[in-house]
Amino acid sequence: MRHSLETLFMFVEAATLGSFSAAARKLGKQQSTVSEAIANLEIDLGLTLFDRSTRRPGLTPQGRAMLVHAQQVIEASDRLERAAHRLADGLEPQLTLVLSDTYQSDRFEEILTSFEQRYPALELECMIAERNDVVTLVQEGRAHLGLVAAQADYPPDIGFESVPDRSAIGLYVGKQHPLTKARHITTEMLHNARELRISTYGEDSADSTQRRRGQSWTASSYLLLLEMTELGFGWAELPYWLAKRFAADRLLELQVRGWPKSIQVDAVWSRHRGLGPAGSWLLDTLMAR
């Protein structure tokens, strides 16, 4: 670039203040320095930026157009410097959060708002996954932090802590499903009807067979299970908040002994990679009661 940021600052200040001398005073320079810099900028651009036929030089139409671009260059340079300072301080350039649909908190939207205000330039990626897929994404470094329905155990390299917000899961069918006609729902009746259940990409086939008690269809997301349930394809375990928000008038909750169930949700992260300042702040905030 033939023109320096300092020259662009002089141009912007002169245009804003309407005077070369005023710009020179503000920048602590000689008026001749400012005048010469702007003259050289005009030569470099091949444009006349100021009309000097009057006592107070005013922007030409070309000057007004270039002022916008000059301000954009200066703002971009400022963002570049801020990003460099953040990285030098150890702030991660991007944070990826992988969420299970079993997690629901009235505070989550408020937490995201605070996060955006605290780290406005940080790139945030949110993903949806369930069970082992959440842990695998964190293990492999694809995600920095995960929220997952509490597992019986975790790999040694995975750190975990239970979040204070508990969720609930109930049994649901579409309103046209035959089970809606039964006065009492038994476990045997559920076994004899098609189950719509969550499966994960990393699920072992033997584990899948062991959990299957009758005919079943599977999907990797609760939202897809909800749609399948709405269509009457079977019964499903669904997070309360999901059923209420997206299908309250199209699903019926089954009254079965032991249901609904309270679900504990864990935050998980890699012990090997750790969390940067933004990830640590988010984890601490999620744990706050």
Backbone as CSV, one residue per row, in Angstrom:
resi,resn,N_x,N_y,N_z,CA_x,CA_y,CA_z,C_x,C_y,C_z
1,MET,0.857,-1.182,0.000,0.000,0.000,0.000,0.895,1.233,0.000
2,ARG,0.708,2.115,-0.951,1.570,3.279,-1.089,1.265,4.347,-0.047
3,HIS,0.065,4.359,0.491,-0.325,5.369,1.470,-0.403,4.716,2.847
4,SER,0.184,5.361,3.836,0.266,4.809,5.176,-1.004,5.107,5.959
5,LEU,-1.179,4.376,7.063,-2.311,4.644,7.951,-2.231,6.056,8.513
6,GLU,-1.002,6.522,8.785,-0.846,7.875,9.305,-1.381,8.908,8.319
7,THR,-1.125,8.682,7.019,-1.643,9.597,6.010,-3.167,9.556,5.973
8,LEU,-3.728,8.363,6.084,-5.193,8.241,6.088,-5.791,8.931,7.311
9,PHE,-5.101,8.850,8.477,-5.557,9.564,9.664,-5.588,11.067,9.397
10,MET,-4.550,11.572,8.766,-4.503,13.009,8.460,-5.655,13.402,7.551
11,PHE,-5.907,12.579,6.545,-7.001,12.852,5.608,-8.341,12.865,6.340
12,VAL,-8.571,11.885,7.174,-9.850,11.797,7.886,-10.010,12.964,8.851
13,GLU,-8.964,13.286,9.576,-9.055,14.392,10.531,-9.295,15.717,9.807
14,ALA,-8.589,15.941,8.713,-8.782,17.190,7.962,-10.192,17.269,7.412
15,ALA,-10.703,16.141,6.925,-12.064,16.119,6.384,-13.085,16.342,7.481
16,THR,-12.863,15.744,8.648,-13.812,15.853,9.752,-13.795,17.251,10.365
17,LEU,-12.603,17.813,10.549,-12.478,19.121,11.195,-12.649,20.271,10.211
18,GLY,-12.541,19.966,8.921,-12.720,20.999,7.906,-11.555,21.950,7.770
19,SER,-10.380,21.522,8.254,-9.232,22.428,8.217,-7.944,21.628,8.331
20,PHE,-6.960,21.951,7.469,-5.657,21.306,7.575,-4.963,21.719,8.875
21,SER,-5.111,22.974,9.215,-4.429,23.471,10.426,-5.040,22.840,11.675
22,ALA,-6.350,22.694,11.714,-6.991,22.063,12.872,-6.560,20.603,12.991
23,ALA,-6.458,19.925,11.868,-5.994,18.533,11.887,-4.561,18.456,12.380
24,ALA,-3.722,19.416,11.945,-2.323,19.420,12.380,-2.227,19.630,13.883
25,ARG,-3.024,20.550,14.428,-2.995,20.804,15.873,-3.427,19.558,16.645
26,LYS,-4.464,18.911,16.187,-4.967,17.726,16.896,-3.957,16.591,16.862
27,LEU,-3.260,16.443,15.741,-2.305,15.346,15.585,-0.907,15.706,16.058
28,GLY,-0.730,16.964,16.465,0.586,17.388,16.954,1.614,17.488,15.847
29,LYS,1.203,17.950,14.660,2.107,18.046,13.520,2.078,19.457,12.952
30,GLN,3.029,19.745,12.073,3.036,21.011,11.361,1.952,20.981,10.282
31,GLN,1.367,22.147,10.012,0.339,22.201,8.973,0.912,21.791,7.626
32,SER,2.170,22.143,7.375,2.792,21.798,6.095,2.918,20.282,5.946
33,THR,3.133,19.591,7.065,3.249,18.124,7.023,1.928,17.505,6.603
34,VAL,0.832,18.016,7.169,-0.497,17.496,6.843,-0.831,17.809,5.393
35,SER,-0.575,19.049,4.976,-0.887,19.453,3.600,-0.115,18.608,2.593
36,GLU,1.165,18.373,2.887,1.988,17.594,1.970,1.538,16.136,1.918
37,ALA,1.185,15.578,3.080,0.749,14.184,3.119,-0.529,13.990,2.308
38,ILE,-1.463,14.919,2.446,-2.726,14.800,1.715,-2.496,15.012,0.219
39,ALA,-1.598,15.934,-0.111,-1.272,16.153,-1.524,-0.675,14.885,-2.137
40,ASN,0.221,14.229,-1.406,0.815,12.985,-1.910,-0.235,11.875,-2.018
41,LEU,-1.195,11.863,-1.078,-2.271,10.872,-1.141,-3.108,11.081,-2.399
42,GLU,-3.371,12.328,-2.734,-4.130,12.623,-3.955,-3.374,12.141,-5.188
43,ILE,-2.066,12.328,-5.171,-1.257,11.859,-6.305,-1.316,10.340,-6.407
44,ASP,-1.162,9.663,-5.252,-1.196,8.205,-5.241,-2.536,7.662,-5.755
45,LEU,-3.615,8.313,-5.337,-4.950,7.839,-5.723,-5.368,8.336,-7.109
46,GLY,-4.709,9.375,-7.580,-5.095,9.965,-8.853,-6.411,10.703,-8.763
47,LEU,-6.687,11.253,-7.564,-7.960,11.935,-7.321,-7.710,13.257,-6.591
48,THR,-8.621,14.204,-6.798,-8.590,15.445,-6.023,-9.559,15.285,-4.864
49,LEU,-9.021,15.264,-3.655,-9.851,14.999,-2.484,-10.440,16.271,-1.890
50,PHE,-9.715,17.379,-1.995,-10.171,18.640,-1.409,-10.253,19.724,-2.480
51,ASP,-11.280,20.569,-2.362,-11.404,21.759,-3.206,-10.694,22.890,-2.462
52,ARG,-9.594,23.354,-3.003,-8.784,24.368,-2.327,-9.041,25.768,-2.874
53,SER,-10.111,25.933,-3.610,-10.401,27.243,-4.199,-11.000,28.200,-3.179
54,THR,-11.418,27.681,-2.032,-11.997,28.533,-0.987,-11.029,28.609,0.192
55,ARG,-11.360,29.510,1.129,-10.473,29.703,2.284,-10.367,28.425,3.108
56,ARG,-11.501,27.755,3.310,-11.512,26.492,4.046,-11.710,25.362,3.046
57,PRO,-10.707,24.518,2.878,-10.830,23.442,1.890,-11.973,22.492,2.238
58,GLY,-12.790,22.211,1.245,-13.900,21.280,1.444,-13.709,20.035,0.599
59,LEU,-14.335,18.952,0.993,-14.209,17.697,0.249,-14.884,17.802,-1.103
60,THR,-14.243,17.268,-2.098,-14.862,17.114,-3.412,-15.779,15.887,-3.361
61,PRO,-16.626,15.686,-4.366,-17.429,14.448,-4.397,-16.552,13.191,-4.322
62,GLN,-15.405,13.242,-5.005,-14.473,12.100,-4.926,-13.911,11.962,-3.513
63,GLY,-13.644,13.099,-2.875,-13.126,13.080,-1.512,-14.127,12.488,-0.536
64,ARG,-15.413,12.849,-0.697,-16.434,12.291,0.199,-16.525,10.775,0.042
65,ALA,-16.413,10.310,-1.214,-16.472,8.860,-1.449,-15.267,8.163,-0.832
66,MET,-14.085,8.750,-0.971,-12.878,8.122,-0.453,-12.792,8.209,1.067
67,LEU,-13.468,9.198,1.652,-13.475,9.316,3.107,-14.073,8.060,3.749
68,VAL,-15.132,7.562,3.159,-15.782,6.351,3.685,-14.805,5.184,3.673
69,HIS,-14.088,5.039,2.549,-13.143,3.923,2.435,-11.962,4.093,3.397
70,ALA,-11.511,5.322,3.550,-10.395,5.566,4.462,-10.792,5.222,5.898
71,GLN,-11.997,5.593,6.283,-12.477,5.265,7.628,-12.581,3.757,7.814
72,GLN,-12.999,3.045,6.783,-13.096,1.591,6.868,-11.733,0.943,7.046
73,VAL,-10.725,1.489,6.333,-9.361,0.959,6.461,-8.847,1.180,7.879
74,ILE,-9.082,2.348,8.431,-8.631,2.660,9.781,-9.325,1.766,10.803
75,GLU,-10.632,1.573,10.631,-11.375,0.706,11.550,-10.878,-0.736,11.462
76,ALA,-10.582,-1.188,10.227,-10.073,-2.552,10.057,-8.720,-2.706,10.735
77,SER,-7.883,-1.672,10.620,-6.574,-1.711,11.263,-6.722,-1.755,12.781
78,ASP,-7.697,-1.024,13.295,-7.948,-1.020,14.729,-8.400,-2.402,15.201
79,ARG,-9.275,-3.043,14.431,-9.727,-4.394,14.781,-8.566,-5.379,14.754
80,LEU,-7.674,-5.202,13.766,-6.505,-6.070,13.654,-5.621,-5.953,14.891
81,GLU,-5.395,-4.740,15.344,-4.556,-4.539,16.520,-5.208,-5.114,17.769
82,ARG,-6.527,-4.919,17.919,-7.224,-5.460,19.089,-7.155,-6.975,19.103
83,ALA,-7.349,-7.594,17.918,-7.282,-9.063,17.834,-5.887,-9.558,18.204
84,ALA,-4.860,-8.845,17.738,-3.485,-9.243,18.058,-3.223,-9.151,19.554
85,HIS,-3.743,-8.098,20.196,-3.556,-7.957,21.641,-4.261,-9.082,22.399
86,ARG,-5.476,-9.433,21.949,-6.218,-10.511,22.610,-5.468,-11.833,22.490
87,LEU,-4.944,-12.117,21.296,-4.218,-13.366,21.098,-2.925,-13.379,21.906
88,ALA,-2.282,-12.241,21.983,-1.053,-12.154,22.773,-1.343,-12.390,24.247
89,ASP,-2.543,-12.038,24.694,-2.945,-12.261,26.085,-3.453,-13.682,26.317
90,GLY,-3.495,-14.504,25.263,-3.919,-15.891,25.416,-5.372,-16.144,25.085
91,LEU,-6.125,-15.138,24.648,-7.531,-15.337,24.328,-7.662,-16.137,23.033
92,GLU,-8.452,-17.182,23.090,-8.631,-18.013,21.914,-9.354,-17.232,20.818
93,PRO,-9.011,-17.444,19.525,-9.667,-16.721,18.435,-11.076,-17.230,18.159
94,GLN,-11.365,-18.476,18.569,-12.680,-19.063,18.332,-13.006,-20.022,19.467
95,LEU,-14.283,-20.109,19.808,-14.733,-21.052,20.828,-15.877,-21.865,20.241
96,THR,-15.763,-23.192,20.338,-16.823,-24.080,19.849,-17.473,-24.776,21.029
97,LEU,-18.780,-24.627,21.112,-19.579,-25.231,22.174,-20.502,-26.260,21.549
98,VAL,-20.462,-27.503,22.060,-21.352,-28.543,21.553,-22.384,-28.837,22.639
99,LEU,-23.665,-28.765,22.251,-24.767,-28.847,23.201,-25.625,-30.079,22.951
100,SER,-26.049,-30.699,24.037,-27.094,-31.716,23.951,-28.436,-31.038,24.120
101,ASP,-29.442,-31.523,23.414,-30.787,-30.966,23.575,-31.396,-31.316,24.922
102,THR,-30.718,-32.168,25.693,-31.201,-32.428,27.043,-30.922,-31.242,27.961
103,TYR,-30.009,-30.358,27.551,-29.692,-29.188,28.374,-30.698,-28.088,28.117
104,GLN,-31.284,-27.604,29.185,-32.193,-26.479,29.082,-32.049,-25.639,30.335
105,SER,-31.859,-24.354,30.138,-31.702,-23.456,31.274,-32.320,-22.111,30.928
106,ASP,-33.066,-21.572,31.866,-33.635,-20.234,31.665,-32.544,-19.174,31.631
107,ARG,-31.337,-19.531,32.102,-30.235,-18.570,32.150,-29.394,-18.571,30.882
108,PHE,-29.575,-19.560,30.009,-28.638,-19.736,28.912,-28.615,-18.534,27.971
109,GLU,-29.798,-18.008,27.617,-29.831,-16.836,26.745,-29.145,-15.647,27.402
110,GLU,-29.340,-15.511,28.713,-28.691,-14.419,29.442,-27.181,-14.609,29.464
111,ILE,-26.730,-15.864,29.605,-25.293,-16.155,29.607,-24.677,-15.814,28.254
112,LEU,-25.363,-16.185,27.167,-24.850,-15.870,25.833,-24.771,-14.362,25.610
113,THR,-25.749,-13.630,26.126,-25.730,-12.171,25.993,-24.521,-11.582,26.713
114,SER,-24.262,-12.066,27.922,-23.100,-11.593,28.676,-21.798,-11.975,27.971
115,PHE,-21.776,-13.180,27.400,-20.589,-13.637,26.672,-20.308,-12.718,25.487
116,GLU,-21.359,-12.380,24.727,-21.194,-11.515,23.553,-20.694,-10.133,23.948
117,GLN,-21.177,-9.633,25.079,-20.746,-8.307,25.535,-19.302,-8.338,26.022
118,ARG,-18.904,-9.438,26.619,-17.552,-9.552,27.166,-16.520,-9.829,26.081
119,TYR,-16.903,-10.639,25.085,-15.986,-11.022,23.999,-16.647,-10.729,22.638
120,PRO,-16.874,-9.474,22.310,-17.652,-9.133,21.110,-17.022,-9.565,19.794
121,ALA,-15.712,-9.697,19.744,-15.053,-10.028,18.473,-14.702,-11.510,18.363
122,LEU,-14.955,-12.285,19.407,-14.590,-13.701,19.388,-15.616,-14.495,18.580
123,GLU,-15.133,-15.410,17.750,-16.019,-16.252,16.950,-16.567,-17.380,17.822
124,LEU,-17.895,-17.500,17.883,-18.537,-18.560,18.664,-19.268,-19.503,17.721
125,GLU,-18.983,-20.786,17.857,-19.663,-21.820,17.074,-20.429,-22.722,18.028
126,CYS,-21.713,-22.950,17.759,-22.541,-23.847,18.560,-22.952,-25.049,17.716
127,MET,-22.761,-26.237,18.274,-23.113,-27.469,17.595,-24.096,-28.253,18.464
128,ILE,-24.868,-29.147,17.826,-25.792,-30.020,18.538,-25.330,-31.457,18.367
129,ALA,-25.211,-32.184,19.474,-24.864,-33.608,19.435,-25.373,-34.234,20.723
130,GLU,-25.358,-35.565,20.765,-25.867,-36.274,21.931,-24.879,-37.323,22.417
131,ARG,-24.959,-37.614,23.692,-24.244,-38.714,24.336,-22.762,-38.773,23.976
132,ASN,-22.319,-39.938,23.497,-20.898,-40.130,23.213,-20.369,-39.179,22.150
133,ASP,-21.240,-38.729,21.254,-20.787,-37.824,20.201,-20.262,-36.520,20.790
134,VAL,-20.899,-36.045,21.872,-20.432,-34.825,22.520,-19.016,-35.027,23.053
135,VAL,-18.815,-36.134,23.752,-17.506,-36.424,24.338,-16.449,-36.590,23.246
136,THR,-16.803,-37.284,22.166,-15.845,-37.505,21.081,-15.429,-36.188,20.432
137,LEU,-16.385,-35.289,20.214,-16.066,-34.001,19.602,-15.103,-33.196,20.474
138,VAL,-15.273,-33.290,21.788,-14.369,-32.592,22.703,-13.011,-33.284,22.732
139,GLN,-13.013,-34.612,22.778,-11.749,-35.363,22.784,-10.896,-35.059,21.563
140,GLU,-11.542,-34.992,20.413,-10.815,-34.810,19.158,-10.440,-33.361,18.902
141,GLY,-10.861,-32.454,19.767,-10.513,-31.055,19.596,-11.436,-30.309,18.658
142,ARG,-12.491,-30.975,18.197,-13.457,-30.290,17.318,-14.271,-29.280,18.101
143,ALA,-14.489,-29.554,19.375,-15.206,-28.631,20.247,-14.375,-28.402,21.505
144,HIS,-14.475,-27.212,22.077,-13.727,-26.896,23.282,-14.484,-27.277,24.547
145,LEU,-15.795,-27.111,24.516,-16.618,-27.307,25.703,-17.920,-27.976,25.278
146,GLY,-18.393,-28.937,26.089,-19.622,-29.638,25.754,-20.584,-29.666,26.919
147,LEU,-21.877,-29.768,26.610,-22.926,-29.963,27.604,-23.689,-31.211,27.200
148,VAL,-23.723,-32.205,28.082,-24.251,-33.511,27.721,-24.990,-34.113,28.910
149,ALA,-26.018,-34.907,28.635,-26.680,-35.652,29.701,-25.633,-36.488,30.429
150,ALA,-25.626,-36.422,31.760,-24.562,-37.031,32.555,-24.341,-38.490,32.184
151,GLN,-23.075,-38.837,31.962,-22.693,-40.200,31.609,-22.213,-40.951,32.860
152,ALA,-22.284,-42.282,32.811,-21.843,-43.089,33.948,-20.351,-42.914,34.199
153,ASP,-19.587,-42.770,33.135,-18.145,-42.539,33.272,-17.646,-41.822,32.034
154,TYR,-16.451,-41.238,32.173,-15.839,-40.488,31.084,-14.404,-40.970,30.893
155,PRO,-13.861,-40.779,29.690,-12.445,-41.108,29.472,-11.558,-40.283,30.402
156,PRO,-10.367,-40.773,30.734,-9.478,-40.063,31.662,-9.094,-38.658,31.201
157,ASP,-9.083,-38.451,29.883,-8.650,-37.147,29.379,-9.784,-36.125,29.341
158,ILE,-10.962,-36.500,29.808,-12.113,-35.599,29.792,-12.403,-35.096,31.208
159,GLY,-12.367,-33.774,31.364,-12.788,-33.172,32.615,-14.283,-32.940,32.575
160,PHE,-14.944,-33.018,33.725,-16.393,-32.840,33.737,-16.853,-32.281,35.071
161,GLU,-17.974,-31.598,35.030,-18.587,-31.036,36.228,-20.077,-30.866,35.956
162,SER,-20.891,-31.171,36.940,-22.344,-31.090,36.768,-22.815,-29.642,36.856
163,VAL,-23.621,-29.224,35.900,-24.184,-27.870,35.926,-25.363,-27.854,36.888
164,PRO,-25.652,-26.718,37.496,-26.723,-26.672,38.502,-28.131,-26.805,37.924
165,ASP,-28.302,-26.541,36.638,-29.640,-26.592,36.042,-29.966,-28.016,35.611
166,ARG,-30.976,-28.612,36.215,-31.407,-29.955,35.822,-32.483,-29.851,34.753
167,SER,-32.574,-30.886,33.926,-33.580,-30.937,32.865,-34.515,-32.098,33.138
168,ALA,-35.544,-32.231,32.325,-36.508,-33.319,32.482,-36.815,-33.932,31.128
169,ILE,-37.047,-35.239,31.135,-37.406,-35.970,29.922,-38.684,-36.748,30.199
170,GLY,-39.608,-36.705,29.239,-40.858,-37.437,29.363,-41.059,-38.371,28.189
171,LEU,-42.107,-39.187,28.266,-42.477,-40.091,27.182,-43.621,-39.475,26.396
172,TYR,-43.473,-39.436,25.073,-44.456,-38.765,24.233,-44.851,-39.623,23.035
173,VAL,-46.092,-39.396,22.576,-46.572,-39.950,21.307,-47.348,-38.864,20.587
174,GLY,-47.518,-39.052,19.273,-48.384,-38.154,18.528,-49.833,-38.401,18.933
175,LYS,-50.685,-37.410,18.775,-52.065,-37.515,19.260,-52.888,-38.555,18.516
176,GLN,-52.393,-39.012,17.365,-53.119,-40.036,16.620,-52.593,-41.437,16.899
177,HIS,-51.610,-41.576,17.775,-50.985,-42.882,18.036,-51.942,-43.781,18.829
178,PRO,-51.959,-45.089,18.567,-52.849,-46.024,19.277,-52.684,-46.001,20.796
179,LEU,-51.493,-45.705,21.314,-51.293,-45.691,22.759,-52.118,-44.618,23.464
180,THR,-52.558,-43.613,22.715,-53.360,-42.558,23.336,-54.729,-43.077,23.773
181,LYS,-55.146,-44.233,23.240,-56.465,-44.795,23.580,-56.430,-45.668,24.823
182,ALA,-55.221,-45.999,25.295,-55.102,-46.860,26.469,-55.287,-46.046,27.751
183,ARG,-56.031,-46.631,28.688,-56.254,-45.930,29.955,-54.994,-45.954,30.816
184,HIS,-54.319,-47.099,30.842,-53.086,-47.237,31.607,-51.992,-47.758,30.669
185,ILE,-50.835,-47.128,30.718,-49.709,-47.533,29.873,-48.743,-48.368,30.718
186,THR,-48.492,-49.586,30.272,-47.550,-50.458,30.971,-46.241,-50.544,30.195
187,THR,-45.212,-51.042,30.862,-43.921,-51.227,30.214,-44.040,-52.213,29.054
188,GLU,-44.839,-53.234,29.240,-45.021,-54.226,28.173,-45.650,-53.590,26.937
189,MET,-46.591,-52.681,27.138,-47.215,-51.996,26.010,-46.185,-51.172,25.244
190,LEU,-45.269,-50.565,25.970,-44.212,-49.798,25.308,-43.304,-50.729,24.517
191,HIS,-42.988,-51.889,25.092,-42.123,-52.844,24.394,-42.764,-53.331,23.098
192,ASN,-44.079,-53.400,23.091,-44.787,-53.914,21.908,-45.030,-52.838,20.856
193,ALA,-44.746,-51.593,21.189,-44.907,-50.496,20.231,-43.533,-50.047,19.758
194,ARG,-43.479,-49.403,18.594,-42.195,-48.948,18.059,-41.631,-47.815,18.911
195,GLU,-40.375,-47.969,19.257,-39.671,-46.931,20.007,-38.869,-46.058,19.051
196,LEU,-38.936,-44.764,19.256,-38.114,-43.809,18.516,-37.049,-43.328,19.496
197,ARG,-35.801,-43.622,19.198,-34.779,-43.340,20.194,-33.533,-42.713,19.581
198,ILE,-32.782,-42.086,20.468,-31.534,-41.442,20.085,-30.456,-42.492,19.835
199,SER,-29.709,-42.293,18.764,-28.500,-43.075,18.519,-27.387,-42.095,18.201
200,THR,-26.155,-42.521,18.417,-25.025,-41.642,18.142,-24.165,-42.246,17.053
201,TYR,-23.369,-41.400,16.415,-22.514,-41.874,15.324,-21.478,-42.870,15.818
202,GLY,-21.043,-42.695,17.058,-20.035,-43.591,17.589,-20.609,-44.743,18.391
203,GLU,-21.914,-44.969,18.290,-22.555,-46.008,19.090,-22.132,-47.397,18.648
204,ASP,-21.768,-48.222,19.600,-21.380,-49.595,19.305,-22.624,-50.412,18.974
205,SER,-22.558,-51.253,17.946,-23.718,-52.031,17.518,-24.203,-52.972,18.608
206,ALA,-23.274,-53.536,19.405,-23.667,-54.431,20.489,-24.459,-53.674,21.551
207,ASP,-24.010,-52.444,21.866,-24.741,-51.630,22.838,-26.121,-51.298,22.314
208,SER,-26.198,-51.007,21.015,-27.473,-50.669,20.399,-28.443,-51.838,20.495
209,THR,-27.974,-53.051,20.230,-28.828,-54.233,20.289,-29.287,-54.504,21.713
210,GLN,-28.389,-54.280,22.680,-28.722,-54.529,24.071,-29.817,-53.585,24.550
211,ARG,-29.814,-52.340,24.098,-30.824,-51.384,24.530,-32.156,-51.604,23.836
212,ARG,-32.149,-52.230,22.676,-33.372,-52.387,21.907,-34.233,-53.488,22.525
213,ARG,-35.441,-53.138,22.953,-36.338,-54.099,23.574,-37.455,-54.522,22.632
214,GLY,-37.598,-53.851,21.520,-38.619,-54.164,20.528,-38.245,-53.450,19.249
215,GLN,-39.228,-53.282,18.386,-38.937,-52.570,17.143,-38.592,-51.123,17.442
216,SER,-37.617,-50.591,16.724,-37.228,-49.204,16.980,-36.745,-48.526,15.711
217,TRP,-36.954,-47.215,15.692,-36.328,-46.342,14.701,-35.402,-45.423,15.488
218,THR,-34.304,-45.030,14.857,-33.348,-44.186,15.568,-33.035,-42.925,14.769
219,ALA,-32.554,-41.946,15.486,-32.106,-40.689,14.870,-31.032,-40.099,15.766
220,SER,-30.226,-39.232,15.206,-29.105,-38.671,15.968,-29.455,-37.357,16.648
221,SER,-30.693,-36.876,16.501,-31.084,-35.627,17.154,-32.488,-35.750,17.720
222,TYR,-32.712,-35.074,18.854,-34.037,-35.086,19.474,-35.063,-34.342,18.625
223,LEU,-34.618,-33.340,17.887,-35.566,-32.597,17.064,-36.137,-33.483,15.967
224,LEU,-35.305,-34.338,15.391,-35.797,-35.272,14.389,-36.709,-36.312,15.026
225,LEU,-36.369,-36.770,16.221,-37.255,-37.703,16.928,-38.609,-37.063,17.196
226,LEU,-38.593,-35.788,17.563,-39.850,-35.084,17.813,-40.730,-35.078,16.571
227,GLU,-40.144,-34.807,15.420,-40.924,-34.787,14.179,-41.466,-36.171,13.852
228,MET,-40.663,-37.206,14.082,-41.112,-38.571,13.837,-42.247,-38.945,14.792
229,THR,-42.160,-38.450,16.033,-43.207,-38.711,17.010,-44.497,-38.009,16.615
230,GLU,-44.390,-36.776,16.164,-45.567,-36.026,15.699,-46.305,-36.786,14.601
231,LEU,-45.557,-37.437,13.728,-46.147,-38.156,12.599,-46.736,-39.508,13.000
232,GLY,-46.605,-39.874,14.268,-47.235,-41.092,14.744,-46.445,-42.357,14.513
233,PHE,-45.126,-42.232,14.271,-44.327,-43.411,13.958,-43.973,-44.245,15.189
234,GLY,-44.156,-43.705,16.379,-43.837,-44.438,17.586,-43.809,-43.520,18.790
235,TRP,-43.337,-44.058,19.931,-43.194,-43.250,21.145,-41.719,-42.909,21.348
236,ALA,-41.478,-41.841,22.076,-40.093,-41.385,22.234,-39.885,-40.709,23.578
237,GLU,-38.652,-40.824,24.066,-38.222,-40.026,25.204,-37.768,-38.674,24.662
238,LEU,-38.406,-37.609,25.111,-38.093,-36.274,24.597,-37.890,-35.292,25.738
239,PRO,-36.926,-34.393,25.592,-36.751,-33.344,26.598,-38.027,-32.514,26.732
240,TYR,-38.412,-32.241,27.974,-39.638,-31.477,28.239,-39.676,-30.164,27.469
241,TRP,-38.567,-29.416,27.549,-38.575,-28.081,26.958,-38.766,-28.144,25.455
242,LEU,-38.190,-29.177,24.812,-38.283,-29.307,23.363,-39.719,-29.595,22.946
243,ALA,-40.361,-30.542,23.652,-41.753,-30.890,23.330,-42.683,-29.696,23.566
244,LYS,-42.452,-28.970,24.642,-43.312,-27.832,24.973,-43.159,-26.698,23.973
245,ARG,-41.919,-26.417,23.586,-41.678,-25.272,22.713,-42.097,-25.535,21.273
246,PHE,-41.892,-26.756,20.780,-42.076,-26.994,19.355,-43.290,-27.847,18.992
247,ALA,-43.893,-28.522,19.981,-45.009,-29.407,19.597,-46.001,-29.607,20.723
248,ALA,-46.234,-28.591,21.521,-47.106,-28.736,22.689,-48.516,-29.166,22.305
249,ASP,-49.011,-28.705,21.157,-50.388,-29.020,20.759,-50.475,-30.231,19.845
250,ARG,-49.351,-30.898,19.583,-49.377,-32.036,18.653,-48.867,-33.334,19.274
251,LEU,-48.430,-33.254,20.545,-47.938,-34.433,21.238,-48.728,-34.667,22.519
252,LEU,-48.752,-35.916,22.943,-49.384,-36.277,24.209,-48.337,-36.948,25.084
253,GLU,-48.202,-36.477,26.320,-47.268,-37.109,27.248,-47.901,-38.351,27.847
254,LEU,-47.194,-39.466,27.808,-47.693,-40.715,28.361,-47.442,-40.747,29.861
255,GLN,-48.452,-41.176,30.597,-48.335,-41.283,32.047,-47.885,-42.704,32.393
256,VAL,-46.612,-42.856,32.629,-46.013,-44.161,32.916,-45.258,-44.064,34.237
257,ARG,-45.339,-45.142,35.044,-44.663,-45.137,36.336,-43.161,-44.886,36.142
258,GLY,-42.647,-43.991,36.954,-41.221,-43.649,36.884,-40.907,-42.505,35.940
259,TRP,-41.918,-42.020,35.237,-41.729,-40.919,34.291,-42.638,-39.760,34.685
260,PRO,-42.193,-38.521,34.386,-40.959,-38.098,33.708,-39.732,-38.278,34.613
261,LYS,-38.538,-38.173,34.003,-37.295,-38.328,34.724,-36.511,-37.020,34.745
262,SER,-35.909,-36.765,35.886,-35.022,-35.611,36.006,-33.653,-35.980,35.440
263,ILE,-33.073,-35.084,34.665,-31.801,-35.353,33.983,-30.718,-34.412,34.491
264,GLN,-29.616,-34.995,34.925,-28.448,-34.192,35.278,-27.613,-33.958,34.017
265,VAL,-27.152,-32.746,33.833,-26.339,-32.395,32.667,-24.933,-32.033,33.135
266,ASP,-23.928,-32.554,32.430,-22.530,-32.274,32.749,-21.902,-31.368,31.696
267,ALA,-21.015,-30.508,32.143,-20.117,-29.784,31.228,-18.853,-30.610,31.101
268,VAL,-18.354,-30.773,29.882,-17.154,-31.585,29.651,-16.145,-30.792,28.826
269,TRP,-14.865,-31.063,29.075,-13.792,-30.402,28.341,-12.574,-31.321,28.331
270,SER,-11.619,-31.003,27.481,-10.407,-31.810,27.357,-9.392,-31.401,28.411
271,ARG,-8.926,-32.388,29.193,-7.888,-32.088,30.183,-6.557,-31.771,29.497
272,HIS,-6.321,-32.381,28.349,-5.060,-32.171,27.635,-4.985,-30.770,27.035
273,ARG,-6.066,-30.337,26.415,-6.045,-29.036,25.723,-6.402,-27.886,26.654
274,GLY,-7.216,-28.149,27.653,-7.619,-27.094,28.559,-8.551,-26.092,27.884
275,LEU,-8.863,-25.043,28.604,-9.739,-23.987,28.102,-9.013,-22.652,28.172
276,GLY,-9.238,-21.817,27.163,-8.687,-20.470,27.169,-9.519,-19.564,28.054
277,PRO,-9.191,-18.275,28.087,-9.928,-17.332,28.947,-11.435,-17.300,28.674
278,ALA,-11.833,-17.283,27.408,-13.262,-17.210,27.091,-13.967,-18.506,27.472
279,GLY,-13.348,-19.645,27.157,-13.949,-20.926,27.511,-14.052,-21.100,29.016
280,SER,-13.025,-20.670,29.746,-13.045,-20.766,31.207,-14.136,-19.874,31.790
281,TRP,-14.272,-18.668,31.225,-15.328,-17.771,31.702,-16.696,-18.402,31.467
282,LEU,-16.906,-18.987,30.289,-18.200,-19.590,29.987,-18.474,-20.756,30.927
283,LEU,-17.481,-21.601,31.165,-17.671,-22.729,32.077,-18.007,-22.242,33.487
284,ASP,-17.261,-21.267,33.978,-17.516,-20.749,35.326,-18.919,-20.161,35.427
285,THR,-19.348,-19.484,34.382,-20.678,-18.859,34.391,-21.773,-19.910,34.349
286,LEU,-21.570,-20.959,33.562,-22.546,-22.047,33.520,-22.665,-22.734,34.867
287,MET,-21.574,-22.779,35.643,-21.589,-23.447,36.940,-22.146,-22.578,38.055
288,ALA,-22.234,-21.281,37.817,-22.706,-20.374,38.865,-24.164,-20.662,39.205
289,ARG,-24.480,-20.640,40.459,-25.854,-20.910,40.894,-26.599,-19.608,41.151
